[in-house]
């Protein structure tokens, strides 16, 4: 029987402190001596979340803020956990919080909902400050973690067993005898001692039963800020397969260059050991000493698996991933964590906060856990013998994996402590034998592919310190941009982007390729955040003053070598390309950079609806950087779409306009939210109102359900139907809203894929818009009951038909066939079914060097177009903007600009999104593009009916496509075969009005159509590799190579044109226009719309009346 503390009766009526649907404001706030009651107590910084009513723990070293009771749509949804942390700074210096959040992991799908706070010790008389948070085990409804099993099946073909005891849908704390004895009240003590730079976190679980309670526990962590995730002994963000089979003993959040705060998370590995050899694979046993009375006994340290997904790391204390989630069946399930009968078990953890040098937090963590450690120290010099500040020292273990990094101070010094490796528990952090490497951006040691070398390379600290290490960097060149970037016509300075193309040696040194590519982990830095695509060294944005980034500096260091500097400004401008030779210690001046606006788009403004900044847990880009990037990419509208968080760019734009960083009246802003359930897929909503009084800006908490209780019983979330109804009912303000289904071709986050939408009528006996997924499996309360499988439309709230836009593709898919094989045909399927959502394409950018914002982008018809002389953004109407989008007046592109019109039988000329009178129409297509965005083909699709195909995209109704249940299974990406109704190409001469002059490619065509039924037409423009003159979008699209491992290093005489035209480049330019609708017979079904889709007319669509 479940037991709770009596005090929780007081909190059962308390509720969400978040925002959006279900918001309640009568929640009790902590009233303690440490409760924040004044704004001056906030820490501040890029990720600062502190609010009045939170709890501040501070000493002379560090400050941390513990969040008040709350409920938000986040990976750690509840309060009572640390949300802000920083070192103590001099008076007047702004804070630099870059820490996201943490929370307990309980039995996989649960966490702790903390509601009560008590000060156990107030720190008087030099005693520790201790805050006790008491909470209830509650479902972590933001993450539906049993999705791991089907995703693993889809990716690897292997079946993973997810035990019912880990699934909240099975209510295991009520149905499993041992779990039913768990006292659902959990106590966590936060202790900050005087003079310490860490908080000790003790979490206690209680067993009220007569037998052992067996359940995995751990911690969810989200560094989130300008930090990189380093797992000591495994490197920076290793591949998932390596991480789940590895051993996570700590998580270090290493700061970016220029950020001076570091975090280290440790748990006491000594608490996770076994005396039983049967508990582990014998080959993985680690032998140590210890035990009662000091006698020698064999101790097996239990390995701890972890998994990082979308920026969130889950650590399983003392558990191996494939024991908890075995590839076999229930007989292979093994759990190590036990709570004894009528007993308790406390888990001890530490959050260490340090300055910008990770060495400090690592050494502190070792000391806190009483691991014997010895000191290493030394000095770094440049090639001229000068000291080298801000260099990075990388400490690797005997398997060539990074344990920790150090950063040199202003005098080139570094120092830190490493484990001596004296016993099995100390060896978890290092054996005592290490290798030392040095790195600094812009430096290169001749004859190597690294920045410098250290003497000695190998050190042994098993018995003593090593304080004699000397590292020497190779030479470095200096790049100076003397006069910024100017518009070729006006002569005025403009923001722009610089892409640096090169091969030797920059991309290799940052990946640590010479020493360890094991498991795909980075050894010098996070190779996902700082991924350098094949051939690309870096991307930098130039502001209106001619400086790089937001640091006010017009120069940077670059390793000696041969490069191409490519200056660009989005898809309307030419490029300025320079070959640059950098020699050691040289200074290269770049001047007279000019870009010409070669594509005019009067009456159309550009926007990338989907991009992320630092408040999204899987993005580390400061939001302010997005403002400069938007200007540098030539965007007209800067929109936010962070995961379950509202970001308002307007104040940042105003600040940078006033400061001369970007031109005035060049960027409008819109607030949006990517509603991000991994349960069923992502939905994007805009424009929204930003509420500064709310921590999350007023984001919708889609995890709210009136059926939920504050206990371990099953939770529910809002369905897609609920989400759309919420906005359609005006809960987020009246006015036009975009309700967008995001990234339809993405395996893990597409609503159509995850929720198993049947989007075709091609399978006999299988109804369109049915679904093979039962709603309760996705934490959705079923609205109707049915025994029919797949569940018909209207019986399953996972399937909706009234969304207004659909995102056909995103930036990370540009080098794939996702748009052709899945995005476009799914759009055609929806049109045929009578779902007339506007097709869009966005970057979904999370990073800066890869998947840049603005590619692809959308052009929207607008009466306000300052760039072309129509008004100012002061009169920009967001509702009119949204209505134009919902009315299909949108073109999506990676370069070409497409205009489509049609003249019907009545002689009236109509444009994109309009209905034109048939049956005979004259279609006109005009395309223009900067010459670097090559196109040679125009395709026209008219009522196209795609056919399900195997995973090769061409074998119709074969393989997986032979079975609709397999074809539309969750996490299987459906691919379709189809052909254009008309095709015009330069290769066969049918695209006769095509030219490439003065840096612009243009084409036009006229087509007479005579249709027999209501018909939609979609125009698609593209470049094709087989055409003479073709070139890819490289390096404008930096990640253009699908498989870099197959790319040989170019010959010494490589040129940018040769690279861009290489057959392995997969990013051809393309664009598409939304449909023009041809009406033949008027409103035959009486729905008020003269156009009827083909499956509406023949009754195959469930939307037919």
N, C-alpha and C positions, 0 to 999 in steps of 0.2 A: 504494500500500500504506500502511495506517495505521501511524503511528509514535507511540510514547509514550516518556516518560522511563523509564529503568530503575527509578527509585524507585517507580514505580507498581505494579511487581510486588509490592511490600510491602503495597499497599493493596487488591489485588484481592479479598482475603478479608475486608477490613473492610466494615462495613455500617452500617445505619441507626442513627443516634443518637436516633431518634424514639421512638414508642411504638406500642402496638397490635400487630397481627399482623406477624410478621417481625422483631420487635425483636431486635437483637443488641447486646451491651454491651461487646464487646471492641475497640471502636474506639479508635484511638490519639489521645490528646489532645495539643494543642500544648505543648511544653516550651520556652518562650522567656522572656527577661527580662520580657516584658510580659504573660505569662499570669496571669490572675486566680486567686489562690490564697486570697483572703480575702473574706468577704462585704462588708467595708467598702469594697471597690473598686467595687462595683456603682454604677451611675448612679442608678437609681430613677426612678419616674414612672409615669404611667398605662399606658404601653406597654412598660415596661422588661422585657427578656427575658434579660438577662445571667445567666450561670451560671458556676460555677467551671469553669475550663478554657478560657473564652473569652479573648480578647486585648484589653487596654485600651491605647489610644493617648491620651495626655493631654499638654497643655502648660498654660500659664497662662491660656489663653482657653477651650478647649473640651475635652470628653472624648468619645470614641467607642469603642464596643465592637464588635470583629469576632468573629463567631460561630465557634466551634470546628466541626470536621467534624461534620455532622449530616444527617439526612434526616427531614423532616416533610411532612405534607400541607399545603403552602402554595404560594402563587403563586411564591415563590422558595424551593424546597424544600431547598436545600443550604446548608451553612455557608460560611465564608470571606468573608462579606460583612458590611457594617455593619448592625447591628440596633438599637443604642441610640446616641443622641447628645444632648448637652446642653451648655450653657455651664457654665463653672466657677462655682460658687456659694459664697457665704460658708459657713464652717464651721457645721454644724448645719442649714442650710437644705436641705430635701428636694429631690431631683432632679425634673426635669420632662420626662423623655424622652417625646416624642410622635411619634417616627419609627418607621415600620413596618419596611421592609426594601427592599433593592435587589438586583439580580443581572443579569449580562450576558444580553442577547438575542443568540443566535447562530443564524443561518440560520432564523429564525422560531420553530421548535419545539424549539430546544436552548438550554441554558445551560451553566454551568461548575460542575462538582462539585469544589470545592476540598478537598484532603486534606492538603497539606503546607504548613508555615509556617516561615519563617526570618526572623530579624531581620537586616537588612542594615546598619542603622545604629541604635545605641542612644540617640542624642541627646546623647552626652557632648560636653562642650566646646562647647555651644551649636550643635550640628549637628542636622540633621533626624532625626526618628525614622522609620525605614522598615521596614515589615513586608512581606515577599513571601509571597504565597499562590499555590501552584501547584495546578492542578487539571486535570481531564479534561473535554472536551466530552461532555456527557451529555444525554439527553432530558429536557426539562422536562415530566414526565409529569403534573403537576397540571393543566396546560392543554392541551387538544387544539385547537389553533388553526385547524385546517382547517375547524372548524365555521363560521368566518366566511363561507365561500362559500355554504353552504345557507341560513344565516340571512339573508344579503343577498338571496338569491333569494326567500325567503319574504316579506321585508319590502318589497322594492322591485320584485320581478319581474325584476331584472337579474341576469345570470349573471356571476359573478366567477371568474376563473381562479386556482386555487390550484395552483401548479406542484408536480409530484411531487418536485422537488428540495428542497421545503420540508417534506415529510411524512416523519416518522420511519418510518411503515409501509413506505415504499419503500426504506429503508436507503440514502439517497443518498450518504452518506460512503463507501459501498462500491461503489455502482453508477454514480456520476458520476465521470468521470475527474479533473476538477479538484478536486472535494471530497475524493476519495480521497487527494489529496496533502497535505491539511491535517494538520499535526502536531496531534494531538488534545490535547497538553499545552498549557495556556494559563497564562500567568504574569501576575499582577496585583500591582503594587507600591502600597502605601498609604503616603503620605508626609505627615507632619505636621511643619511647620517651627516653630521657636520664635516665639512672638508672633503666629502666624497663626490665624485662626478658620475655616480650611477644611482638609480633607484632599484632597490630590491623588491621583487614582486613575489609574494607567497600566496598561492591559491590552494584552498583546502576543499577536498571533496569528502563527503561523509556517507558511510554505508550503515543503514539501520537494520540490515537483514542478518540472517544466520549463515550465509554463505558468501564466498568471495563475489564481488562485483567485478566483472571483466568488461572494460570498454577502453578504446583508445582515446587519449587526450593529447593536446598539443596547443599550438598557437597559430592564429592567422596574423600576418604582418603585411603592411603596405607602406613601404618607404615613401613612394609617390613623388617626392620632391626632386630637386636637382641632385639626385644621388643615384648610385649604381648598386645593384644587389650583388654582393660577393659572398660566396659560401666557402669558408676557409677549407682548403684541400680539394675543392672542386672548381674553383675559378668563378669568373663573373657569369651569372645566369647560364648555367650549363643547359644542354638540351634536356627535354623532359625525360627521355629514357635513361639518361645518365643520372639525373637528379633523383628519380624514384628508386633507382638501385644503389644510390650512393649513401653517404653518411653525413648528415647535416648536424654539426655540433654548435654552430653559431651562424648568425646572419649579420654581415657588416654592410652598412650603407655608406659607400665611399663617395665623397662629394665630387662634383664637377670642378674643373679648373675655375678658380676665382670664388668658390663657395667655401666658407670657413667654418662649417659645422659638420660633424661626423656622428654617426650613430652605430652602436653595436648591441645586438641582441644575443644574449646567452641564456642557456638553461643549465641547471646543475646536472652534468652528465653522471655524476656519482650516484644520483638517485635512480638511475635506470641501468640496473645490472641484474644478472640472474645467476643463481647458484646451480641451476639445472642445465646440463649439457643438452638435454632434449629440447630446450626452448629455441635453439638456434642451429643453423647449419654449422657443422663442426669446422668447416673451412673458414668460417667467419668469426670463430671464437677469439677473443682477445683476453689474454691471461694477465691478471693483476694480483694484488695482495690486499689484504684487509680482512675485516670480520670481527666478530665479538671476541673480546679478550685479547685482541692483537694477534691471534694465531693466524698462520698462513692458510688461506683457503683460495681455491680457484674461483675467480670472479669473472663472469663474462659480461663485458660491457655491451649493452644492447644498442645496436645501430639505429639511427633515427633517419627515416626517409623524409623527403619534402617534395613539394611540387609547386612550381610558380606558374600562375595562369593570369593573364591580363594584369600583371603588376602586383598581384597578391600572392604571397608565399604562405603555404600551409606546412607547418612542421609537425610531424607525428613523433612524439617523445617515445623513444625506445621501441619503435615499431618499424618493421620493414614493410614497404608498400605492398609487395606481392605476397606477404603473409596476411595482411589485413584485407586486401582486395586481390585474392589469388586468381590465377589464370584457370585453375580447375574449378571444382565445386565447393560446397560447404565443408567437405572433409578436409580441405586444405587451409581453412581459415585458422589463423593463429593470432591471438592477442596477448600481449605481455603485461599490460598495465592492469593491476588488480588492487582493489580496496578490500582490506580484510573485514571479516564479519564484525559488526558493531564497532568498527574502527574508522579511522580517517587517514587520508593520505594527502600530504602537502607537496606541491610542485613549486620549486624555487627558480625564479628567473631574474635576469638583470637587464635593465636598459641603461646603457652607458652613453653619455653625451660628451663629445670632445670637440676640439677645434678642427681645422681642416685637415689634420694629419690623422689618418686611420690608425697609425701605430699606437696612439694614446688610448683609443678605446679598446684595442685588442689587448694591450698589456694590462689595462684595468680589468678587463673581463677575466683574464688568467689569474690575476691577483685575487679577485673576488671569489673565485672558485678554488683558490689555494693550489693552483697548478704551479709547480716549480718551473721558473723561467729564468733565462739568462739574457743579458743585454747584448744587442749588436748596435754599432754606431759607425759613422764614417762621414765622408764629405764627397760632394760631387763638384767637378770642375768642367768648364767648357774646353774646347780645343786650344784656347789661348792661355789656359791656366787660370782664368777668372772663376770665382765661385758661381755656382748655378742654382739660383733659388727656384722654387716651384717645379723641381724635377720629381719624377715618380720613381721610387725604388720598388721593385717587385720581388717578393720573397716566394720562392717555389719549393715544394717538397721533393722527395726523391722520385716521385712519379711525374715530375714536371708540371704540377698543377699549382696554381697560385694559392698561397695561404693568407697573405696580407700584403698591402702596399703601404709605403711610407711616402711622405712628402717632405722635401727639403725646405728649410727655413730661409730667411733672407741672406744668410751667410753660407748657404749650401750644405748645412749640416742635416743629418738625419740620425734618429736613434729610436729604439723600441725594444720590446721584450718578446722572446719566442720561447715556446715550450721546450724544456730540456728533454722531454720524451722519456721520463724516468719510469713510468708504469703505463698500463693499458689506457688509463683514463687521460693521462697527460699526452699520450701518443695520439689521442683523438685530435689534438690541436697541432701536432707536429712531432716528428721523431727525434728532433735535435739536430738533424742534418738538413741543410738547406742550400739553395742556389740563389744568388742575388743578381738581378738585372736592373738596368736603368733605362728610363725613357723620358723624353721630353718632346712635345710637338715641335716640328721644325728642324730637328737635328738628325744627323745621319753619320754613322761611323763607316768610313771607307772599308770596302771589302766585306761588309755584313749587310743584313737587312734590318738592323736595329739602330737605335739612336746613339748608343754608347756601350761601354763594357766596364765591368767591375773587377777589381783585384783585391782579394781573391774572389773567384767565381763561386766556389763552394766554401761553406763555413760549417763548423760543428760546434754547437753550443750545449752539448750534452753535459759537459762538466764545468764550463767556464764561459765568461763573456768573450765577445769578439768586437773590439773597438777600433780596428785598424783598417776598415774597408775604404778603399779609394775608388771612385768611379769617374770615368772621363767620357764626356760627350764628344761626338764628332762635330764637324763644322755645320754651320747653319747659314742660310741666305736670308735676306730681308727684302720684303716686298712693300713698296710705298705707292699708294694711289694718290696722285698729286692734285687732281682737280675733280674728284668725284666722277659721276656719270651725267652726261648732258643729253637733252633732247636735241636731235639733229636739226629740227626745224626751228624751234624757239630759242635754242641755245641755253635754256634754263637747266639747272641741275634737277635730277629726278632720282627717286629711289630705284634700285635695280638689284638683280641677283648676279653673283659671280659663282660660276661652277668651275672648279679646277680639275682638269683631266690629266692624269699621269699614271705611271706604273712603278717607277723605281725610286725609292723603296717604300713610300709612305703607306700604301694600303697594307703591306705585309707587317710592318713593325707594330702597327696598332692592333693587329690581330694576334700578335705573338706567334706567328706561323713557324718561326725557327725552333721553337721550344716545345710547344704543346698545342696541338689542335684537337687533342683528345676530347671526345664528347661534344665538340663544338663550343666549348667554353672559351670565354675571353680570358687572357692572362694579364694584359695590360689595362684593359678597360672593358666595359660592357659592349659586346659585339652586336647586340641588337639595338641598343640606344644609339651607339656610334657606328653603326654599320656603314662600311665604305663599299658601295657596289663596285663591281668590276670596272676598272678604268677611272674611277672617281676618287679624288683625294679629299675634297672638301667642298662644301657649299657655304657661302657667306652672303649676307645681305648688306647692301650699301645704302646709307640713309641720305637725306636731302643735303646734309653738310659734306658728304663725301667720306664719312667714317663707316667702318665695318661694325655691324651689330649695334649694340646699345652702349658700348664701352667708351665711345668718344675717341677712338683711335683709328687712324687711317693707314696703319701698317701692321704687318704680321710676319712671323718667321716661317720659312719654308725650306724643306730639305733640298740639298743640291740635286739637280736633275733637270729633265726636259719636260715641259708642261704645255698645255693649251689653257689659256684663260678665256672663258666664254661668258661674256656679259649679256644678260637678257632681261626682259621685262614683260613676262607673260606672252600671250598668243597674238597680241596685236602689234608687236614690235619686231624689228629686225634684231639680229645678234651682232655683237662686236667680238671677234675672235682674234686672240693674240697668241703666237708661239712665244714662250718665255723660257729662257735658259737661265738656271740658277746655279751658280758656282759657290764653293765654300767661302763664307765671309763676305759675299758680294751683296750689294744693295741694288735692287732693280726697281726703277721707277716706271709706273704705268700711268700714261697721261693721254689726253685727247680721246677719251672713251665717249662714243656717241651712239645713240640708239634712235632709230627712226620709226615712228608709228606708221606702219604700212597698211594696216587694216583698220578701216573706220567702220563703226557699228552704230550709226545714229538710230536712236529710239530703242536701243538694246543695252542693258547693263549686265555685268557679269557677277556671279556669286558662286562660291563653293559652300553648299549648304552644310557640309559634314566635315568638321575638323575638331581636334582636341587640343587642350593645353594642360597645364600642370595639375589642375583640379580633377582631371580624369585619372584614375589610379594607374592606367597603363600609358600615360604620357608624362614626359619630364620637361616639356618645353614651357618656360615661363610665359604667362598669357601676354605680357607686354611684347614679347618677341613676335607674337602672331600679328601685331599691328604693323610692324615694320615689314614683315614678310608679305602681308597683304598688299602693301604699297609697292613693294619690290616685284611682286608678281602681277601688278596691274589690275588687281581686283577692285571692283566698284563697291561691293557690299561685303563686309566682314561679319560672318555669322558664327555664333557659338552653338555647339552641339555636344557638350560634355556629358559623360555618363552620369545621369541622375543628379545633375548639378547645373545651376544656371550661372552663366558668366556674362557680365555686361561689359562689352568692349568700349562703349561710348566714352566713359571717363578717360580711358587710356588713349583713345584717338584724340580727344580734345587736348590732353596733356602733350602729346607728341606734335600735334599741329601747332600749339602755342610755343613749343620749344624748338620748332624748326626742324624736327626729325622727319616729318612727312609733310607734303604740301597741304594747304588748307582746302577744305571742301573736296577732298579726293576719295574719301571712304565713308560710306554709310554703315550703320551697324544694326544687327538684329539679334535678339536673344532666343535661343532654342534649347531643347533638351533631347538627348538620346535616351529614351526609356529603354533600359538594358537588361531585361530578364534573360538569363541563360536558359531559363525554363522553356521558352518558346520562341525567342527571337526579338530583334530590336525594332523599335518604332521611334520615329523622329517627329517632333512637334515644334512648330514655330508659326508666327512670332508670338512670344510670350512676354509678360511683364516681369521685370526683375524686382524683387522685394528685398531691399537691403536689411530689413529687420529679421529676415530668416537666414539661418546659417547657410543653407543650400540655395539661397536666392529665391526660394519659393518653388522648388522642383516638386513634381508629383511623386509621392511615395506610393509606387505601384505595389509595394509589398503589403500594403494595408488591406485587411479584410475584417468585416464586422464579425466574422465567424471565429477569429483568432482569440486565443486565451493566453495569459501570461503563465505558461507552464510548458512541459515538454510535449503536450499533445499536438496532433497534426495542425499545421498552419496552411493558410490559403493566400493566394495573391490575386491581384486584379487580372482578369483575362484581357486579351486584345479587344474583345467586345466592350468590356468595362472601360478600358482606356479611351477608346474612341467616344463612347457615350459620355464620359466625363467631360471631354473637351467640347463635344457637340452641345452639351447642356449649358455651356457658358461658364463653367466653374473656374476657368482660367481667364475670364474676361470675355466680353462679347467681341465679335468681329471675325473676319476671315482667318481660318487656321489651315496650315499645311499639316496633314496627317500622313506621314510618309513611312512606307515599309522599306527598311534599309537593307542594303547589300543582299539582293535576292539570290546571288550565286554563292554566298559564303556558307561553308559547310556547318559551322558551329553557331551562327547567329542570325541566319535567315529565317524569318517567320514562315516562309513557304516550305523551307527544307526541314527545319526542326519540328514544325507542327504538321508535316506530312500532308500538304495540300495536294489534292489531285486536280491538276490544272488543265487536263486534256479530256476530250470526249472520245479518244481513240480506242479505249478498252471496252469491249462489250460487257455490259452488266455492271460497270463501275461508273458511278455518277460523278460528274464534274463537281468540284468544290466540296467533295467529301474528304474525310481525313481518317487515316489509320491510327491516329493517336487519341487515346482516351483522355479527356481533360484532367481527371483526378490524378493521372500520372504526372502532370505538370503543375500540381498544387492549385488546380482550378476547380472550384465547386461546380459540378455539372448543372447546367440550366435545364436540361431535359434528359430523360432516360430513353435509351434505344438499344435494341439488340442487334441492329444492323451494322455490319462492318464491311467497308469503311463507313464511318458515321456520316449520314447525309448532311448537306448544308442546312443550317438552321437548328441542328441538334447539338452543335459543337461550337462553343464560343472561341475556339482557337482559330476558326476560319471566319474572316470578315470580308465584306465586299465594298464597303463605303470609305475606305482610305482614299486619299486624294492624289497621292503621288507614289511612285515606286522607283527605287534607286536600282538601276540595271547593272551598274558596275562601280567599282571604287579603284583608287590609285594602286593599291597592292596587286590588283589583277591585270594591270596594263600589259605585262609581259606574258600573259596567259591568253587562252581562248575563252575565258569565262563569259565575256559579253556576247560573243558569237554563239557559243554552244548552250548557254543557259539564260543569260540576261535578256537578250532580244527575243528569243522564242517564248520565254515565259510572258513577256509583255504582249506578244502577239496572241498567246493563249487567253490572257486576261481580256484583251480587246474583243476577241471573238465571243467570249462569255458575257460581254456586256459590262465589264468593269473598265470604265474609261478613266483610269488614273493616269496622270501625267508622268511620262518617263523622264527621269533625271539621271545624272552621273556626277559623282563627287570624289574628292580625294580620300576621305576618311583618314586624313593625315594625323599621325601621332608623333612624327619625328620631323627633322629638318633636312637632313641630307638625303634621306630616302622617303618616298611617298610625300613629296612636297605638296603643300596646299595649292589649290588652283588647277590641279591636273588630275582628272578632268575637271571641267567647270561648266556652269550653265549660263546661258544668256537668256534674259527675261525681257519681254517687251515692256518698256517703261516710258512715260512722258517726261520723267526727270532723268536727264542724262548729261551731267555737267561736262564730262569729257568731250562731248560732241556739241556743246553749246546750248543744251536744253535745260534751263533752270539750275538750281543748286540743291544740294542734299538737305538744306534746311527745310525744303518743302517735300522731302521724300515721304511718301505715304506707304507705310508698311502694309496696311490692309490692301491697298490697291496692288502693291507688289505681290502679295499672297494670292489675290484674286487672279492676276495675270498667270501665275503659275498654275493654279487650279483650272484655269480656262485653257490649258495646254499651250500657252504662248511662250514656249521654251525650246531652246536649242542646246544640246549637250555636245561638248567638243573637247578634243585634246589639241586643237590647232585650227582646222578649217572652220570658216563661218558660212553657214548654209541659210539661204533664203528660199522659201517655197511658196508659190501662189498657184491658184487654180481659178479658171473662169468657167462658169457653168452655162447651162442652156439659157439661163436668163440674162447672160452677159455681164453678170456681177462678178468682180474679181474678189476672191477671198484669200486669206492667209492661214498660217499655221494655227490649228485649233478651231478653225471655222467649219461650218457645214456649207457645202456648195451644192447647187442644184444640178442633178444629173438627168439622164444617164451619160450624156456626152460632156466631157470636160477637157479643157486645155491646161495642162500642168506645166509650170515653168520652174526650173531649178537654177539658181545662181550660187556659185561657191567661190570663195576667195580665201587665200591662206598665205601666211609668210612662207617663203620658199623652203625654209628649214623644216616645215611641217608638210611633207610631201603627200599629195593624194593623186590618184590616177583613175579612180573608179567611182561611179555613182550607181547605186542600186535602189530600186523602188520596190517596195513590198505592198501588196494589195490583198487584204483578207487572207493572208498567208496562214496555212494550217500546219504547224510543225508536227513532226512524227517522233515519238519516243525512240531513242537510240541507245545502244550499248555505250559503255564508257569511252569508246573510241570516237563517239559523236557521229558516226556514219552508218553503223550496222542497225538498221531499223528493226525494231521488235525482236532483237536478238540479245542473247546474254541476259544482263540484268533487266533490259527493257522488255523481255518476254513475260515478265511477271509484274503487274502493277503494284503489288504490295512491296516488292523488292525495289522497284524503280522509284517509288515515292516514300521509301522507308526513311525515318529520321536520320539525318547526317549523311545520307547519300545524295550527291549532287546530280540531279537529273539533267541529261543532255539530250538535245533534239537535232533532228536533221530537217532541213528546209532549203528552199531555193528562192531567189528573188523572182518577182514577176517580170521585171525588166532590169537589164544590166547594160551599162555603158562604160567602156574602158578606152584608154589611150592605146592599149596594146593591139586591139583589133580595129582601131579607127572609129569606133562607134561614138566615142566622146570627142567629137570633132572640134568643138569650140573650147579648146583647152590651150592655155599658154603659160609660159614661165618667163616673166620679164620683170626686170627691175626689182628683183627680190620678192615678187609676188606671183603665186600660181592662181590662175582663175579658170573657171569652166562654167558653161551654161548649157542647158538643153531645154527643148520644148517637146512635150509628149501629148499626143491626142489619145484619150481613153474613152471607151464606150463600154460601160459596165451594165450588168444585168440585174444587179441587186445592190442594196446599200453597201458601200465599200469604204473602208478606211485605207489611206495610203501613208506609208512612212518612207522617208528618204534617208538613206545611209550612204555616207561618203567615206572612202578609205584609200590608203596607200597599200600596195601589194608588192611583196618582195621580188616577184618575177619580172616586174616592169623595169625597163631600162630607165635609169635615172633615180630609181627608188633610194631613199635613205630613211633610216629609223629616226625616232625622236631623241635619240641619244645625242648629247648629254642633258638636253632639257628634261627628259625623263631619265633620272640618274640610274635607276635600276631597270636596265633594258635587256640584261642577259638572264635567261631562265636558269641556267646551270653554269655558274662560273668555273666549276671544277673542270669543265670541258674546254675552257678557253686557254689557249696557249698564250704565253707572253708575246706581244707583237714584236715584229722585227724592228731593228734600230731606226729604220726610216718611216715608222708609222706616222700617219697624219690623222687629224680629226675626221676628215672626210672618209678615209678608209675605214676607220672604226665605226662611224655612223652607218656605213653601207655594208658592214659585215653581215653575212647570212645568219649568224647566231644572235643578232640583235632582233628582239621580238616585239618591239614597240612601234608599230606603224601608226601613223596619224589616222584619226577617224573623227566623224561627227555624225549626229543624227538629229533630225527635226521631229517634233511630235506630229501626230496625224493631222491631215485634212480629211474631213468626213464627207463622202459623196452620198447624197440622199436621192433615191430614185422614185420612191412612191409615197413620201409624206409620212405622217404619224399614223401608222397602221394599227398600232396596239394601244393607242390612246393614253400614252404615258407623258404626253406633252413634249416629247423629243422626236423630231422627224427622222432621226437616224436610229435604225435597229441593227444590232449586231447579228451575225449569221446564226449563232447558236441560240439567240433569243427568238429569232424567227422560226427556226426549225424545232424549238422546244427542248433542245439538248442542254440548255443552261438552266440551272435552278432559279435564276433570276427572272425567267420569263413569266409574265403575268398571265 
